[in-house]
């Protein structure tokens, strides 16, 4: 969408849109990135890994998992698992090697549970701000900078 189109949709000046977007990008509040359809590239196995860690190791385990190319998401969590990890693979053999070789080599892991996604009902990255978030980003009616 062009600055002009976005400004018209928001009811503000084009300069306001340009300045606000520049600030959001410079502060890394907003990042623009391509969204790749993994299946079209042959990555058909999407797996979630629940990891139980030895006490005090969940953050280091999450960071260690994050270093692997196959891993799209890795985070320390609360609940049943100490770390949740999402990874994508082209083949079952790749997934098996990841579980047996890579995951097994990470210090701090006590146990894992893996689940293969059979069908994705929604894969989206859009997220809309509500009024509370708008106050953090600034007023839409502020003058051009």
N, C-alpha and C positions, 0 to 999 in steps of 0.2 A: 504494500500500500504506500502511496506517495505521501510526503509531508502534507501536501495540499488536501488530499483525500482524508487523511487522518484528522487534520485540523477542522475540516468541514464536519466530519462525524462527531467531533468533540465540541464543536462550537467555539473554538479558540483560533487565534492567529497562527499562521503557518510558522512564523518565527518562534512562537511559544513551543510548538511541537518539536521543532528542530533543536532548540536549546534544552528542553527537558530530556529528549532522547539522548543528546550528547552527554548530559550530566549523568544520566542513568548508566550509560555505557562506560563512561570514564570511572565511575565509582564501582563498577562491576555489580551493581544492583540488578542490571539487566544484561544478558549476554545473548548474542545472536549466533545460532549454530545450525548446521543442517541436521535434519532428522533422516536417518538412513533406514530403509526398509530391510531389516536383517535377512528376511526370508529370500528376498530377491538376490542377495549375495551368497546364498547357500547356507546361511546359519539358521538351521531349522530346529535345533534343540535349544530351548530356553529352559534353564533350570534355576530353581531357588534352593539355596543351601542354608539350613538352620544349624548354627554352630554353638555348642556348649563349650565354654572355656574354663581353664583353671582360674581361680580367683586372681584378679589383678591383671589379667592378660587380654581382656576383650578389646581394648583400643589398639594394642599392638597387633592382635590377630586381624582386626578389621583393616588396618593399614597394610599388613602383609598381603591379604587377599586382594586389596585394591591395586596392587602392583601387577597383577596378571592381566594380560591382554583380553582374555575371555570375560573378565569381570566387568560388568556394567555398573553395578551398585554394590557397595559394601558399607555397612554401618553397625556400630555398637548399639544394642537395643536393651530394652527391659522385657521381662516376660519369660516365656519358655526357653528362648534362645538368647545368648549373650551377643551374638552377631548374626545378621542376616545378609546374605550375599546373593546377587543375581548374576548369572553367567550365561553366555550363549556359545553354542558349538555347532560345527557343520555336521559332525557324526557322533554316534554313540561312543566310538573308540576315543575321540578327542575328550569327551566328557569323562570317560573312565580314566584316561591318563591324568586328567586334571584332578580327579578325586583321589586316585591311588598314589600319584607322584607329587603333585604340587601341594594339594591340601595336606597330605600326610607329612610333608616336610616342615610345616609351620609349627613352631614351638608355641605351646599354650592351648592347643586344641585338645579337648577331652573327648568329644563325640560330635558327630554330624548326622543330620537327616537331610536327604536330598529329595526334591520333587521335580519331575519334568512337567512342564506346562503342555497340556494336550491341545488346547485351543485358547487363543487370546480373544476375549470378548471386547476389550477396549485397550488401546495403546495410545494414550494421548499425553501431550505435554502442555496443553493450554490450561491456564489457571487465571481466574479473574480476581482482581483486587476488590475488597469491600471498602466501606467508608473509613474504617479504622486505618487501613493501610494507606489510603489516600492522604491522610494527615501527615504521614511520614514522608511521602514523596513531594508534598507541596500542593498548594492550591492551584487548580486548573485555570483560574482567572488572573493569576499574577501577570504583571507586565512582562514584555519581552526583555531579555537580558542582552 
